Amino acid sequence: MAVPKYNEMYKPFLEALKDGKQHTLKDIIKYIVKYFDLTESDISELLPSGRQTVFRNRIGWARTYLKKSGLIGSPKRAEFIITNTGKDAISDRTVVIDNNYLMRFEGFQRFVNHDLGTVDTQNETQCDKDTPDDIFERAFQEINDNLADEILSEVMKISPTSFEQMAIDLLHKMGYGAFENSGRTTAVTGDEGIDGIIMEDRLGFSLIYIQAKKWDSQSTVGRPELQNFVGAIAGKGGKGLFVTTAKFSKQAIEYAKHQHIILIDGVKLAKLMIEHNFGVRVKKTFEIKAVDSDLFNDYM
């Protein structure tokens, strides 16, 4: 199943503490994972930034909101205990513990209205849907999606030969072909379907043969094109990489898996360029900070 929203974790978080004893966050997480029957894949899903899992992020916000509301306390770092207010909340089966419920508590009101900006409690769906991190991550993803579209538009303006060289240069930026001039494009004619060659390791023991095709982004590379490429590199003792601004058909993708050919379509190409700062520049930097537990451990 999909990772539950942070507000959906309020109740099981409190239930994990209903015995009135102190419990570690690790124990609470185990309880919530079992409560929702989450798989390893569910709890490993990353936020768009790739720096934290969705599950741990939402657990963190559920903990923060319950603590600000006074439903739980934290006598020791990373250990929690239910308060009398929290016990009242889970003992009343008519109560739905959501953000509207938490708004009856002054601490939560002060936190969301002053620290995070005014929350419209009449819009329960939106209020419960988004944490501040959710909003930031979604905006981050939208910015990168738009940037990827812009990158592909720029790539489509260059010549096919320049595209071949650009693919080589990108792979250099990613760490391939470490020697100077180790990456090279082949002659425009007579390349037998090979548009470039790079070194996988520093000494050049392993070569990667590249085919780079600048096609319309809405067109599709089919299996026959890959079969021709496989035939071109057969017996050369290297690996194959097919880079294109277009898409790959399902048949092409399946064929590439069996032939151990790596495919990079237009979308993946743009994402790699963003990831490795190739053809893009940093416009603005935001730092999202968290508590350094190691430092505070030194003072325990």
C-alpha positions, 0 to 999 in steps of 0.5 A: 500500500502507499505510505499513509499521510502523516495525519493517518499516523496520529492514532497508531502513534498514540496507540503505540504509547497507550500503556503509559510507558516510555517508548523509543521512536524505533519501537513506535515505528515498528508498531506503525509499520505493522499497523498499516502492514507496510512493506520494505518497498513502502518504507524505502520510498524516497522523497523527490529530493532523495534525501529522506524516505517518505515514511520517516518524513511523515512519522516526523511530522506526526510526532511534531504535531502530536507533541505541539498539541500536548498529546504526547511528551518527550522526557528523553530525546527520541523517547515518547510517552502519552499524556492524559490528553492523549489518553483521552483522545484515543479512549473516545471512539467517537473522536477522529484524530485529525488536524481539526481535532488538534486545533482545539489545543492552543499549542497546535494552534500557535504552531501552525498559525504562527510558526508555519503560517495560517492553516485553513482548518475548514479544508481538512483534505488539504490541511491533512494532505500536506506537511511543509516538507511535502509542499517543498518537495512537490515544488522541488519536483515541479521545478525540476520537471519544468527544467527538464522540459527546458533542457530538452528544448535546448538539446533539440536545437543542436545538430545531431553531431553536436548531440553525439559529442554532448552525450560523450561530455555528459558521461565524462562529467559523470566520471567515465573516461577519466583519461584526457581525450579518452572519450571520442566520437567516431567519424560521421560516416562509416561508424557502423552504428557506433557514435562514440567510445568511452572508457569505463575504468581509469586504465581503459580495460573496459570500453563502452560503445555509444549510439546517440540519436537526436530524434523528435522527443515524441518519436519512438526508438524500436527494437530494430534500431537496437538490434542494429546497434547490438550487431555493430558492437558484436565481437568488440568486447565492450558494453553498449549505451543507447542515448536518445532524445526520444522514447523507447518502445516496450519491445526495445526496452525488453530486448535491451534487458536481455542484451545488457544494453543500457538505455537513456531516453529524453527524460532520463537524459535531462534528469542526468544533466540536472543531477550532474550539473551539466548544462544547468547552473544553480539559481538558488540554494536552500538548506533544510537543517535537522537536529545533529543528534551526535553533538547532543550525545556528547553532552549526555 
